[in-house]
Structure formats: C-alpha cells, structure tokens
Amino acid sequence: MTTVKQFFNDYINPKRMLEGKRAYREMMARVDALPEDYRFVFKKIQDYMWKFASGNGYDMIEVQEGLVSLFEEGAAEGKSVLDITGEDVSGFADELMKEVVTYTEQWSDNLNADIAKKLG
C-alpha cells in the first residue's frame, strides 16, 4: 500500500519529474539516432508497453532505456532488428515487462481479492 509520503515522492515531486523528463528526452534522442527499422520497432514496442503501464512509469522508462541500449548494440553489430526481438515482437515486449507493474497485474489481484472477500 502506498503511503502519502511515497505518493508525493512518486507523483508530485517536481525535482524527480524534471529529472524524469530530462532522462526521457535523452533516451528519445538515442532512439532518433537508431536506423529507421530499429526506431520503428522501438516506438511500436514503446506504445505497446505504455498500454499496460501502471504506477509512476519510472520502472517502464528503465526497461525502455535497456531496450535502447540493446538496439544500439544490435545496430552497431549490423544485425536486423528482428534478429534482436525475434518474429514475435509482442512476446519479446511481454518478456521485457515482467519486471514492471502493469494494470493487468492489478486487475488480476483485484479479481482474486474480490472473490476471496466474498467467498473467503
């Protein structure tokens, strides 16, 4: 459960918000420097991931920064972006999101809690 202090630190902390925006802009500049196919796939994965993001999103940014690094390495080695992700790009993205809190996890937890409360 989130405390009031945690809430303000995560959501209404101007310093952290500015740092987050700066980090995001820097990450997107790195994305813009990638070859076109890598940029396309990154942005599609990013859009997909944000559909499921929960909380303050900082953990999602960390995952996406790791993805940019992975794509930079692949591009530098001359690999195709699908050599990195495989043909099942959504499955690849799902694997990346295993470390972050998503709405689907919250929905699952809420469903189980509601059933346990009623039938418990």
N, C-alpha and C positions, 0 to 999 in steps of 0.2 A: 504494500500500500504506500502511496506517495504521501510524504509529509508536506506541509505548507512550505517549509524551507526548501525541500527538494523541488517542489513545483516552481517556486520563484527562481531558483538557481537554473533549472532546466528551460523554463519558458519565458521568463521575464527578466533575464539577466542581460542588460544592454551590452556589457563587455563580451560576454560569451556569444551573443547574437552577432556582433560585429566581427568577432574572430571567425565565426562560422561562415558568414557571408564572404569574408576575405578568402578563406580556405576553399569555399565553393567556386569562387571566381578563378582562383589559381588552378583548381582541378579542371575546370571547363576550358581554360586556356591550353592546358596539356591535351585535352581531348581534341581541341581545334587543330592542334599540331599533328594529330594522327592522320594516316592515309584515309581517304574517303570511306572505304568499306569498313574500316575499324570505327570511324566516327559514327557511321550509320548504325552499326550493330550496338555500339556503346549507348547511343541515345535511345534505341529501341529497348535495350535491357533496362536502362535507367527509368524510362516511362513505365515499363512493366513492374519494376521494383517499387516505385512510388505508389502504385495502386494498392500495395499491401502494407506500406509503412505505417508504423504506429509510434506513438510517443513523440519525442522531440526531433527525431530524424538524424541525430548526430551519429548513431551507430550505422545508419544507412550510408552516410557520407563516407565513413571509414571503409565500408565494403566497396563503395564505388571508387574510392582512391586506390584501393588494392587492385580493382579491375583495370583502372587506367595504367597502373604500373605493369600489370600482366600484358596488356595490349601494347604498351610501349616496347616491352621486351620482344614480343612476338613480331611486331613490325620491324624492329631492328634486325631480327634474325631472318627477315624475308618470308615469314610464314603467312599463310592465308588466315584471316580472322576465324574462319570455320575450323582451321586446324587447332585453334585455341579452345573454342567453345564446343566444337562438335556440331552435328546437324541439329540436335535437339537443344536449341538455344534457350527455350523456356526451362528445360530441365537443368541446364547449366546455371541459369539465373536462380532457380529454386535452391540449388546447392549453395550458392553464394549467400542466400538469405537465411540459411539455417542458424546463423549466429545473431540475427536481429529479431526484435519483437515485431510481430505482424498483427494486423487486425484479425486474421484467420485464427491465430492462436487465442486471442481474446474471445472471439466468438465461440471457439471450442470450449474454452474454460467456462464461459458464461452458461453455455448449454449444459455442461456437466454439473455446474453448481446449481442451476435451476432444478435439474432432475433430482439431484441429491437432496436439495432442500425440501422438495415436495414429497419424495418417496423415502428419503433418508433414514 
